[in-house]
Amino acid sequence: MPTIKDVAARAGVSVGTVSNVLSGAATVTGGLKRRVERAIAELNYRPNHVARSLKKRTTRTLGMIISDIANPFFPELVRGAEDWAAERGYILTAFNTDDRLDRERQVFDLLRSRHVDGLLLVVALERDESAHVARALAEGLPIVCLDRRPVKLAVDSVTVDNVAGSQACVRHLIAEGHRRIATIAGGSNMYLAAERLEGYRRAMADAGLTVDPQWVREGDFRRESGYAHAHALLRLKRRPTAIFSGNFPMTLGAIEAMRELGLESPRDVALGTFDRLAMADVFRPRPTAVEQPSYAMGAAGTRLLIDRIEGRAPAAPQHVVLDTILRPGDSRV
């Protein structure tokens, strides 16, 4: 197996020059760089990244922990992160936790033992269970939280304005003629859920509409809870004419409940949702949706993380809040 010394000898340069070419240093240009690259190709040389990592105390590897790979929101988040990591010369390793804290802690410890240079983290939905994150931050591991921001931690984050997005969606349903609007929110102990519920309540209050307590249901951001709560809402004597769901998997459950009960949208009940699938326009009914920039969120978080790793980020934690886009659907009364 050829070594860096073999490459240097073939190119007629020093080992240091070969090392600079491999690292992308701007000091090696023109003919000298081409000679080294030709020697690398001729010898089929492959750098020993493990040895380089031990010497430089860096692995050029980023860890990523996401909470639910079955949720259509997350694959685009991972793709944005992976594309930007590759652009900056890093490898991304991603793990799924199914929103389980025990699994999150396990994966956290695994990635730290592999000496990743930094970590992108979508924390499990339960609040105030972040002692393992706080310890890693105290020990100097760069971390950027995506989608969900643990407010008690001094940590970089990239999120969206959940309150404003929910408020815009419910306002649209009101403008379409709805007055009895229910919501299927996430659990009260979950990140995001309280913010999206607050947006719903603000929109209703701004319109002078009373919220029947029966119309506020607490799900868990999964399809099964959307089905169960929609089924209950649609069998109420004073049935709502619209349902705002806290995420798309719960909306899929609501659609399933509607079909089972023989109801149509928007004739019987309109749907609004936080999140939007890329193929959402093929759905009938087509829900009014709050589209999150999931790819941009992954890319922005990775950019911030690498800047933190490489010493280019400000000392204070950075909190990036991206805008959502309202996509009107079939919701007119």
C-alpha positions as CSV (number, residue, x, y, z in Angstrom):
1,M,0.0,0.0,0.0
2,P,1.6,3.3,-1.1
3,T,2.4,5.9,1.6
4,I,2.5,9.7,1.6
5,K,6.3,9.4,1.3
6,D,5.8,7.4,-2.0
7,V,3.6,10.1,-3.3
8,A,6.1,12.8,-2.4
9,A,8.9,10.8,-4.1
10,R,6.8,10.2,-7.3
11,A,5.9,13.9,-7.5
12,G,9.4,15.2,-6.6
13,V,8.1,17.3,-3.7
14,S,8.3,17.2,0.1
15,V,5.9,15.3,2.3
16,G,4.6,18.6,3.6
17,T,3.6,19.7,0.2
18,V,1.6,16.5,-0.3
19,S,0.0,17.0,3.0
20,N,-1.0,20.6,2.1
21,V,-2.6,19.3,-1.2
22,L,-4.6,16.7,0.7
23,S,-5.8,19.3,3.2
24,G,-6.8,21.7,0.4
25,A,-4.3,24.4,1.6
26,A,-4.3,27.4,-0.7
27,T,-0.5,27.7,-0.6
28,V,-0.1,24.9,-3.1
29,T,-1.3,25.9,-6.6
30,G,-0.6,25.5,-10.3
31,G,1.8,22.9,-11.7
32,L,3.0,21.7,-8.2
33,K,-0.6,20.8,-7.2
34,R,-1.2,19.0,-10.5
35,R,2.0,17.0,-10.0
36,V,0.9,15.8,-6.6
37,E,-2.6,15.0,-7.8
38,R,-1.1,13.0,-10.7
39,A,1.1,11.0,-8.4
40,I,-1.8,10.3,-6.1
41,A,-3.8,8.9,-9.0
42,E,-0.9,6.9,-10.5
43,L,-0.2,5.3,-7.1
44,N,-3.9,4.9,-6.2
45,Y,-3.0,6.5,-2.8
46,R,-5.6,6.6,-0.1
47,P,-4.9,8.8,3.0
48,N,-5.0,7.2,6.4
49,H,-7.8,9.2,7.9
50,V,-7.6,7.4,11.3
51,A,-3.9,8.3,11.7
52,R,-4.6,11.9,10.6
53,S,-7.4,12.2,13.1
54,L,-5.3,11.0,16.0
55,K,-2.6,13.5,15.1
56,K,-5.0,16.4,14.6
57,R,-7.5,15.4,17.3
58,T,-10.3,15.7,14.8
59,T,-12.3,13.1,12.8
60,R,-14.0,15.3,10.2
61,T,-17.2,13.4,11.3
62,L,-20.4,14.9,12.6
63,G,-23.1,13.0,14.5
64,M,-26.8,13.5,14.0
65,I,-29.6,12.3,16.2
66,I,-33.2,12.6,15.0
67,S,-36.3,11.6,16.8
68,D,-38.5,9.8,14.3
69,I,-37.3,8.8,10.9
70,A,-40.9,7.7,10.0
71,N,-42.0,11.3,10.2
72,P,-41.7,12.7,6.6
73,F,-40.3,16.0,8.0
74,F,-37.0,14.4,9.0
75,P,-35.5,12.8,5.8
76,E,-35.3,16.3,4.2
77,L,-33.7,17.6,7.4
78,V,-31.0,14.9,7.2
79,R,-30.5,15.5,3.5
80,G,-29.9,19.2,4.1
81,A,-27.4,18.4,6.8
82,E,-25.6,15.7,4.8
83,D,-25.3,17.9,1.7
84,W,-23.8,20.8,3.7
85,A,-21.4,18.5,5.6
86,A,-20.1,17.1,2.4
87,E,-19.6,20.6,1.0
88,R,-17.4,21.4,4.0
89,G,-15.5,18.1,3.9
90,Y,-17.2,16.3,6.8
91,I,-19.0,13.0,7.0
92,L,-22.4,12.8,8.7
93,T,-23.5,9.8,10.7
94,A,-27.2,9.8,11.6
95,F,-29.2,7.8,14.2
96,N,-32.9,7.5,15.0
97,T,-34.3,7.4,18.6
98,D,-38.1,7.0,18.1
99,D,-38.4,9.9,20.6
100,R,-37.1,7.6,23.4
101,L,-34.9,9.3,25.9
102,D,-33.1,6.1,26.8
103,R,-32.2,5.5,23.2
104,E,-31.2,9.2,22.8
105,R,-28.8,8.9,25.8
106,Q,-27.4,5.6,24.4
107,V,-26.7,7.0,20.9
108,F,-25.3,10.2,22.5
109,D,-22.7,8.2,24.4
110,L,-21.9,6.1,21.3
111,L,-21.2,9.1,19.2
112,R,-19.1,10.8,21.9
113,S,-17.0,7.6,22.2
114,R,-16.4,7.8,18.4
115,H,-15.0,11.3,18.9
116,V,-17.3,13.1,16.5
117,D,-16.3,16.7,16.1
118,G,-19.8,18.0,16.7
119,L,-23.4,16.9,17.1
120,L,-26.7,17.9,15.4
121,L,-29.5,17.0,17.8
122,V,-33.3,16.7,17.6
123,V,-34.0,16.2,21.2
124,A,-36.7,13.7,22.3
125,L,-40.1,15.4,22.7
126,E,-40.1,15.3,26.5
127,R,-39.0,18.5,28.2
128,D,-36.3,19.0,30.9
129,E,-34.5,15.7,30.3
130,S,-31.3,17.1,29.0
131,A,-28.6,16.5,31.7
132,H,-26.6,14.4,29.2
133,V,-26.6,17.3,26.7
134,A,-25.6,19.8,29.4
135,R,-22.6,17.6,30.4
136,A,-21.4,17.3,26.8
137,L,-21.6,21.0,26.3
138,A,-19.7,21.6,29.6
139,E,-17.0,19.3,28.3
140,G,-16.6,21.3,25.1
141,L,-18.6,19.2,22.5
142,P,-20.1,21.6,19.9
143,I,-23.9,20.9,19.6
144,V,-26.6,22.5,17.5
145,C,-30.2,21.6,18.3
146,L,-32.6,21.4,15.4
147,D,-36.4,21.8,15.3
148,R,-36.7,21.8,19.1
149,R,-34.8,24.3,21.3
150,P,-34.2,23.3,25.0
151,V,-34.7,26.7,26.5
152,K,-32.8,25.9,29.7
153,L,-29.6,25.1,27.8
154,A,-27.1,27.6,26.5
155,V,-26.9,25.8,23.1
156,D,-27.0,26.8,19.4
157,S,-30.3,26.1,17.7
158,V,-32.1,26.3,14.4
159,T,-35.9,26.3,14.6
160,V,-39.0,27.8,13.0
161,D,-41.6,30.2,14.5
162,N,-44.1,27.6,15.6
163,V,-46.5,30.2,17.1
164,A,-46.6,32.3,14.0
165,G,-47.0,29.3,11.7
166,S,-49.9,27.9,13.7
167,Q,-51.5,31.2,14.0
168,A,-51.4,31.8,10.2
169,C,-53.0,28.4,9.5
170,V,-55.9,28.9,11.9
171,R,-56.4,32.5,10.7
172,H,-56.8,31.1,7.2
173,L,-59.4,28.6,8.3
174,I,-61.3,31.4,10.0
175,A,-61.1,33.5,6.8
176,E,-62.5,30.5,4.9
177,G,-65.6,30.8,7.1
178,H,-64.9,28.4,10.0
179,R,-65.9,29.3,13.5
180,R,-65.9,25.9,15.3
181,I,-62.2,24.9,14.9
182,A,-60.7,22.1,17.0
183,T,-57.0,21.2,17.4
184,I,-55.1,18.0,17.9
185,A,-52.0,19.1,19.7
186,G,-48.9,17.3,21.0
187,G,-48.6,16.5,24.7
188,S,-48.2,19.3,27.1
189,N,-44.8,18.1,28.2
190,M,-43.5,18.1,24.6
191,Y,-41.3,20.6,22.8
192,L,-43.2,22.4,20.0
193,A,-46.6,21.3,21.2
194,A,-47.2,24.2,23.5
195,E,-46.0,26.7,20.9
196,R,-48.3,25.4,18.2
197,L,-51.2,25.3,20.6
198,E,-50.5,28.9,21.6
199,G,-50.7,29.9,17.9
200,Y,-54.1,28.2,17.7
201,R,-55.4,30.0,20.8
202,R,-54.1,33.4,19.7
203,A,-55.8,33.1,16.3
204,M,-59.1,32.1,17.9
205,A,-58.9,34.9,20.5
206,D,-57.9,37.5,17.8
207,A,-61.1,36.6,16.0
208,G,-63.2,36.7,19.1
209,L,-64.0,33.0,19.0
210,T,-64.6,30.9,22.0
211,V,-62.7,27.6,22.3
212,D,-64.8,24.8,23.5
213,P,-62.6,22.7,25.9
214,Q,-63.8,19.6,24.1
215,W,-62.1,20.9,20.9
216,V,-58.6,20.8,22.4
217,R,-57.1,17.3,22.3
218,E,-53.7,16.2,23.4
219,G,-52.0,13.7,21.1
220,D,-48.4,12.6,20.7
221,F,-47.5,13.7,17.2
222,R,-48.1,10.2,15.9
223,R,-50.6,8.9,13.4
224,E,-52.5,6.7,15.8
225,S,-53.3,9.6,18.2
226,G,-54.5,11.8,15.3
227,Y,-56.9,9.0,14.3
228,A,-58.2,8.5,17.9
229,H,-58.7,12.2,18.6
230,A,-60.2,13.0,15.2
231,H,-62.6,10.1,15.6
232,A,-63.7,11.5,19.0
233,L,-64.0,15.0,17.7
234,L,-66.1,14.0,14.7
235,R,-68.6,12.2,16.8
236,L,-69.3,15.2,19.1
237,K,-72.9,16.5,19.1
238,R,-71.5,19.9,18.4
239,R,-68.9,18.8,15.8
240,P,-66.2,21.2,14.7
241,T,-66.2,22.2,11.1
242,A,-62.4,22.3,10.9
243,I,-59.5,20.6,12.7
244,F,-56.0,22.0,13.1
245,S,-53.4,19.3,13.6
246,G,-50.0,19.8,15.2
247,N,-48.1,17.8,12.6
248,F,-48.7,15.8,9.4
249,P,-48.6,12.2,10.9
250,M,-51.6,13.2,13.1
251,T,-53.3,14.7,10.1
252,L,-53.0,11.4,8.2
253,G,-54.7,9.8,11.2
254,A,-57.5,12.4,11.0
255,I,-58.0,11.7,7.3
256,E,-58.3,8.0,8.1
257,A,-60.9,8.7,10.8
258,M,-62.9,10.9,8.4
259,R,-63.0,8.2,5.7
260,E,-64.1,5.6,8.3
261,L,-67.0,7.9,9.4
262,G,-68.0,8.6,5.8
263,L,-67.1,12.3,6.0
264,E,-65.7,14.5,3.2
265,S,-63.5,17.6,3.3
266,P,-64.2,20.4,3.2
267,R,-67.9,19.7,3.0
268,D,-68.1,18.1,6.4
269,V,-64.8,19.1,8.0
270,A,-61.7,21.0,6.8
271,L,-58.2,20.2,7.8
272,G,-55.2,22.4,8.6
273,T,-51.8,21.0,9.6
274,F,-48.4,22.0,10.7
275,D,-45.9,20.3,8.3
276,R,-46.4,19.5,4.6
277,L,-45.3,16.6,2.5
278,A,-43.6,17.3,-0.8
279,M,-46.4,15.3,-2.5
280,A,-49.2,16.9,-0.4
281,D,-51.0,18.2,-3.5
282,V,-52.0,14.7,-4.5
283,F,-54.0,14.3,-1.3
284,R,-57.8,14.6,-1.4
285,P,-58.8,16.4,0.7
286,R,-55.8,18.7,0.4
287,P,-55.1,20.1,3.9
288,T,-54.1,23.7,4.4
289,A,-50.6,23.3,5.6
290,V,-47.8,25.1,7.3
291,E,-44.7,24.2,5.3
292,Q,-41.4,24.1,7.2
293,P,-38.1,24.6,5.4
294,S,-36.7,21.2,6.6
295,Y,-33.9,21.0,4.1
296,A,-32.8,24.6,4.9
297,M,-33.0,23.9,8.6
298,G,-30.6,20.9,8.3
299,A,-28.2,22.9,6.1
300,A,-28.3,26.0,8.4
301,G,-27.7,23.8,11.5
302,T,-24.7,22.1,9.9
303,R,-23.2,25.3,8.7
304,L,-23.5,26.7,12.3
305,L,-22.1,23.6,13.8
306,I,-19.0,23.5,11.5
307,D,-18.4,27.2,12.1
308,R,-18.5,26.5,15.9
309,I,-16.1,23.6,15.4
310,E,-13.7,25.6,13.3
311,G,-13.8,28.6,15.6
312,R,-15.8,31.0,13.4
313,A,-19.0,31.3,15.3
314,P,-19.6,34.0,17.9
315,A,-19.0,33.0,21.5
316,A,-22.6,33.3,22.6
317,P,-25.1,30.6,21.5
318,Q,-26.8,31.5,18.2
319,H,-30.6,31.0,17.8
320,V,-31.6,30.9,14.1
321,V,-35.4,31.1,13.5
322,L,-36.6,30.3,10.0
323,D,-39.9,31.4,8.4
324,T,-42.7,29.0,7.6
325,I,-44.9,29.2,4.5
326,L,-48.7,28.8,4.5
327,R,-49.9,26.5,1.7
328,P,-53.7,26.9,1.4
329,G,-55.7,23.8,0.7
330,D,-59.3,22.7,0.4
331,S,-60.8,24.4,3.4
332,R,-63.6,26.8,2.3
333,V,-67.0,26.2,4.0
